[in-house]
């Protein structure tokens, strides 16, 4: 089986946006979906998905089962609803040597709050379910609109990330840079307990003001 720079589990707005932008930057990306047989375009037995907004078929990305996608890469982005995350994590037999990028927010059904927070986080629960995986939390504070174009008024938006080994941090930092974010490492995985409520605040701002949620954060430090 081929190896890829990144396997994206899910082909919704987040997965499609991240995958398309990274593929254009030269990343080898594969998608893992629940029903790959629904993708009709096949070449040599492999199903392919054209990059959104790009007509060049040479830039297409393969679509396969969730387990096949996880097997073919050491860097996996979970871009699926929170309700599906535990099942995927528990169903894969051996996560050893793999890095999971968690961009989830454990929202309530009405999008008005979080199911839990402050004493644990979605990211820490994923680390418990996906035994052996190195988990990094990031991208949960950005809408798909911001992911599609993180530069606002000529300035790159800051993207916090936490958790992971040094190797995983470097890989995720490179991914965020290639997405045009300004990556900022903010500590151990337990700090996801603060990133998830931050995302809830941004979601609430968007809902209350009835605006398309393309707004980013910029973290500025003045050093002495």
LINTACOR-V132908 format. One line per field, one symbol per residue. phi: phi as a letter, one per 30 degrees, with the letter a starting at -180 (. if undefined). psi: psi as a letter, one per 20 degrees, with the letter a starting at -180 (. if undefined). A space follows every 10 residues. Layout:
# LINTACOR-V132908
phi->???
psi->???
This chain:
# LINTACOR-V132908
phi->.dcbdacccj bddddddddd dddddjddcb ccbdbddddd dbbhicdbbd deibddddcd bdcbdedddd dcbcbbcdcb eedcdedddd dddbceiccc cccdbddddc icacdalica aedddddddc ejdccbcaid cbddddedad dbhicdddbd bbiidedddd dddddddddi dcdbdbjded dddcdddddd ddddedddch cddcbbcbcc cccd
psi->qqqqhppooq kbgggggggg hhhhjjqopq pprhmhiioh oqpkippqpq ppjoiohijq pqparghhgg hjqioppolr qhiigggggh hphojpjqpp oojqpmqrhj kirqhrrhia rgghhghhhm piqoppprii jprhghhhni ppkjppqpoq qraqrgghgg ghggghgijj roqopkarhh ihhhhghghh ghghggghil qplnqrqoop poq.
